[in-house]
Amino acid sequence: MKLEERIDLSELFVEYGNLLTDKQREMVELYCCLDLSLNEISEQMNISRQGVRDHISHAKASLENYELKLGVVKFKRRLNELAFSDADSKEAIQQIRKLLEE
């Protein structure tokens, strides 16, 4: 998995990680937060590398599905963009209000 994909997965995990199964949550945390390889996780969890890959893949699909339905990460990214934009304060506040109404 590329660095960008890991970062995206980490963001999704922060928002929706508690909705995963205990095993998925633990494996994604080891993979994204502690930066362990699939082999290292498989040794630690005492399952096959493919099993780890499957759990992480299913967890990623679940997290993406939660984001598709709830949009928390997208919303926070947009707020962050507005907060650090070059727009004047009044314009930024109007854009934030519009975003909150959506």
Backbone as CSV, one residue per row, in Angstrom:
resi,resn,N_x,N_y,N_z,CA_x,CA_y,CA_z,C_x,C_y,C_z
1,MET,0.849,-1.167,0.000,0.000,0.000,0.000,0.905,1.244,0.000
2,LYS,0.575,2.172,-0.849,1.348,3.412,-0.960,1.132,4.285,0.271
3,LEU,2.047,5.219,0.470,1.995,6.107,1.628,0.680,6.880,1.684
4,GLU,0.246,7.426,0.548,-1.012,8.182,0.503,-2.190,7.323,0.933
5,GLU,-2.194,6.075,0.480,-3.276,5.162,0.839,-3.259,4.863,2.332
6,ARG,-2.059,4.724,2.892,-1.950,4.492,4.344,-2.450,5.704,5.123
7,ILE,-2.135,6.882,4.642,-2.593,8.102,5.314,-4.114,8.181,5.261
8,ASP,-4.686,7.914,4.092,-6.147,7.912,3.957,-6.775,6.881,4.880
9,LEU,-6.197,5.684,4.910,-6.705,4.625,5.773,-6.603,5.056,7.241
10,SER,-5.518,5.719,7.594,-5.344,6.195,8.975,-6.423,7.214,9.347
11,GLU,-6.718,8.123,8.435,-7.763,9.119,8.693,-9.121,8.451,8.884
12,LEU,-9.418,7.498,8.017,-10.675,6.776,8.147,-10.715,6.001,9.459
13,PHE,-9.582,5.406,9.814,-9.500,4.620,11.039,-9.744,5.490,12.268
14,VAL,-9.203,6.701,12.272,-9.405,7.613,13.403,-10.897,7.899,13.586
15,GLU,-11.593,8.112,12.505,-13.016,8.476,12.585,-13.936,7.281,12.828
16,TYR,-13.656,6.167,12.181,-14.602,5.056,12.185,-14.034,3.753,12.758
17,GLY,-12.818,3.772,13.265,-12.173,2.554,13.736,-12.964,1.785,14.773
18,ASN,-13.695,2.490,15.609,-14.488,1.811,16.641,-15.641,0.997,16.069
19,LEU,-15.938,1.185,14.799,-17.018,0.426,14.166,-16.534,-0.901,13.582
20,LEU,-15.235,-1.115,13.586,-14.659,-2.359,13.069,-14.718,-3.447,14.132
21,THR,-14.518,-4.692,13.690,-14.405,-5.778,14.654,-13.113,-5.583,15.441
22,ASP,-13.023,-6.216,16.592,-11.818,-6.087,17.414,-10.574,-6.518,16.648
23,LYS,-10.683,-7.621,15.919,-9.528,-8.147,15.180,-9.127,-7.195,14.050
24,GLN,-10.110,-6.683,13.310,-9.818,-5.728,12.240,-9.181,-4.474,12.807
25,ARG,-9.749,-3.972,13.894,-9.244,-2.748,14.513,-7.789,-2.933,14.950
26,GLU,-7.494,-4.061,15.559,-6.137,-4.310,16.020,-5.159,-4.401,14.850
27,MET,-5.563,-5.080,13.778,-4.660,-5.242,12.634,-4.432,-3.926,11.903
28,VAL,-5.477,-3.136,11.731,-5.320,-1.841,11.063,-4.458,-0.917,11.916
29,GLU,-4.635,-0.972,13.215,-3.814,-0.149,14.098,-2.341,-0.548,14.004
30,LEU,-2.070,-1.841,14.002,-0.689,-2.314,13.864,-0.110,-1.905,12.514
31,TYR,-0.931,-1.989,11.478,-0.482,-1.699,10.120,-0.273,-0.205,9.889
32,CYS,-1.240,0.602,10.276,-1.175,2.040,9.987,-0.461,2.839,11.066
33,CYS,-0.803,2.602,12.299,-0.278,3.436,13.375,1.126,3.013,13.804
34,LEU,1.365,1.708,13.855,2.681,1.224,14.275,3.562,0.850,13.092
35,ASP,3.010,0.945,11.888,3.756,0.728,10.648,4.408,-0.658,10.570
36,LEU,3.696,-1.671,11.083,4.205,-3.034,10.973,3.864,-3.597,9.594
37,SER,4.684,-4.487,9.106,4.432,-5.145,7.824,3.392,-6.246,8.020
38,LEU,2.859,-6.732,6.909,1.904,-7.834,6.988,2.545,-9.056,7.635
39,ASN,3.812,-9.310,7.319,4.526,-10.437,7.913,4.663,-10.271,9.420
40,GLU,5.011,-9.082,9.862,5.163,-8.833,11.296,3.836,-9.010,12.032
41,ILE,2.766,-8.521,11.420,1.439,-8.662,12.024,1.033,-10.131,12.065
42,SER,1.307,-10.861,10.988,0.934,-12.280,10.949,1.656,-13.064,12.034
43,GLU,2.914,-12.745,12.273,3.664,-13.415,13.339,3.088,-13.058,14.708
44,GLN,2.770,-11.783,14.902,2.239,-11.323,16.179,0.845,-11.889,16.450
45,MET,0.006,-11.951,15.397,-1.376,-12.414,15.548,-1.512,-13.927,15.378
46,ASN,-0.427,-14.557,14.966,-0.395,-16.004,14.773,-1.405,-16.478,13.713
47,ILE,-1.477,-15.717,12.614,-2.277,-16.128,11.455,-1.424,-15.907,10.208
48,SER,-1.931,-16.367,9.078,-1.159,-16.235,7.841,-1.094,-14.780,7.382
49,ARG,-0.100,-14.494,6.575,0.058,-13.166,5.984,-1.180,-12.832,5.158
50,GLN,-1.675,-13.811,4.407,-2.872,-13.620,3.587,-4.088,-13.307,4.463
51,GLY,-4.161,-13.943,5.625,-5.252,-13.665,6.561,-5.216,-12.227,7.036
52,VAL,-4.024,-11.743,7.330,-3.855,-10.346,7.747,-4.281,-9.422,6.611
53,ARG,-3.817,-9.725,5.414,-4.154,-8.906,4.238,-5.661,-8.860,4.032
54,ASP,-6.322,-10.012,4.175,-7.773,-10.068,4.006,-8.496,-9.228,5.060
55,HIS,-8.063,-9.346,6.323,-8.689,-8.567,7.392,-8.528,-7.069,7.137
56,ILE,-7.336,-6.660,6.746,-7.091,-5.239,6.488,-7.884,-4.770,5.272
57,SER,-7.950,-5.597,4.260,-8.712,-5.255,3.059,-10.202,-5.103,3.373
58,HIS,-10.746,-6.014,4.156,-12.166,-5.928,4.532,-12.408,-4.716,5.427
59,ALA,-11.468,-4.450,6.329,-11.594,-3.286,7.200,-11.570,-2.003,6.375
60,LYS,-10.663,-1.940,5.413,-10.560,-0.762,4.549,-11.871,-0.541,3.788
61,ALA,-12.442,-1.619,3.266,-13.714,-1.514,2.541,-14.822,-1.019,3.471
62,SER,-14.849,-1.513,4.692,-15.858,-1.063,5.655,-15.676,0.407,5.987
63,LEU,-14.443,0.818,6.235,-14.172,2.215,6.563,-14.557,3.142,5.414
64,GLU,-14.239,2.737,4.189,-14.608,3.539,3.017,-16.125,3.621,2.867
65,ASN,-16.818,2.546,3.196,-18.272,2.535,3.128,-18.870,3.483,4.172
66,TYR,-18.317,3.476,5.381,-18.784,4.417,6.406,-18.570,5.854,5.944
67,GLU,-17.413,6.129,5.354,-17.123,7.476,4.880,-18.075,7.874,3.754
68,LEU,-18.363,6.939,2.872,-19.287,7.217,1.769,-20.660,7.616,2.308
69,LYS,-21.090,6.954,3.362,-22.406,7.233,3.927,-22.423,8.439,4.858
70,LEU,-21.347,8.628,5.631,-21.345,9.676,6.655,-20.532,10.916,6.281
71,GLY,-19.444,10.751,5.560,-18.666,11.880,5.056,-17.922,12.706,6.088
72,VAL,-17.595,12.136,7.232,-16.925,12.891,8.293,-15.527,13.351,7.866
73,VAL,-14.759,12.470,7.256,-13.394,12.826,6.843,-13.429,13.914,5.772
74,LYS,-14.305,13.765,4.807,-14.439,14.775,3.743,-14.837,16.123,4.343
75,PHE,-15.754,16.099,5.277,-16.209,17.316,5.939,-15.061,17.992,6.686
76,LYS,-14.298,17.217,7.449,-13.178,17.783,8.201,-12.097,18.327,7.282
77,ARG,-11.854,17.628,6.175,-10.860,18.127,5.211,-11.294,19.476,4.649
78,ARG,-12.559,19.582,4.313,-13.077,20.834,3.743,-13.005,21.972,4.769
79,LEU,-13.363,21.684,6.011,-13.249,22.704,7.056,-11.806,23.162,7.220
80,ASN,-10.893,22.212,7.176,-9.474,22.528,7.300,-9.017,23.414,6.144
81,GLU,-9.466,23.094,4.929,-9.122,23.907,3.763,-9.619,25.340,3.949
82,LEU,-10.853,25.466,4.409,-11.421,26.799,4.604,-10.691,27.568,5.706
83,ALA,-10.335,26.873,6.760,-9.661,27.524,7.883,-8.299,28.064,7.482
84,PHE,-7.629,27.399,6.558,-6.285,27.814,6.165,-6.244,28.438,4.770
85,SER,-7.399,28.809,4.259,-7.430,29.432,2.933,-7.012,30.898,3.031
86,ASP,-6.804,31.492,1.877,-6.425,32.899,1.812,-7.639,33.827,1.825
87,ALA,-8.825,33.238,1.904,-10.038,34.045,1.907,-10.097,34.879,3.189
88,ASP,-10.756,36.044,3.080,-10.885,36.847,4.288,-11.830,36.147,5.270
89,SER,-11.814,36.575,6.486,-12.561,35.914,7.561,-14.058,35.835,7.278
90,LYS,-14.619,36.924,6.771,-16.058,36.963,6.518,-16.437,35.929,5.453
91,GLU,-15.653,35.875,4.389,-15.915,34.916,3.309,-15.750,33.479,3.818
92,ALA,-14.723,33.230,4.594,-14.478,31.892,5.132,-15.625,31.467,6.051
93,ILE,-16.111,32.363,6.869,-17.227,32.058,7.761,-18.473,31.728,6.963
94,GLN,-18.734,32.468,5.892,-19.890,32.187,5.044,-19.769,30.805,4.403
95,GLN,-18.574,30.457,3.950,-18.366,29.150,3.338,-18.526,28.031,4.361
96,ILE,-18.058,28.269,5.573,-18.225,27.258,6.634,-19.687,27.076,6.962
97,ARG,-20.432,28.175,7.074,-21.876,28.083,7.338,-22.589,27.304,6.245
98,LYS,-22.210,27.563,4.999,-22.824,26.840,3.872,-22.496,25.352,3.959
99,LEU,-21.268,25.050,4.314,-20.852,23.660,4.456,-21.627,22.959,5.573
100,LEU,-21.854,23.654,6.668,-22.600,23.084,7.792,-24.063,22.825,7.445
101,GLU,-24.599,23.602,6.514,-25.984,23.431,6.118,-26.203,22.234,5.204
102,GLU,-25.137,21.776,4.546,-25.261,20.657,3.595,-25.600,19.370,4.279
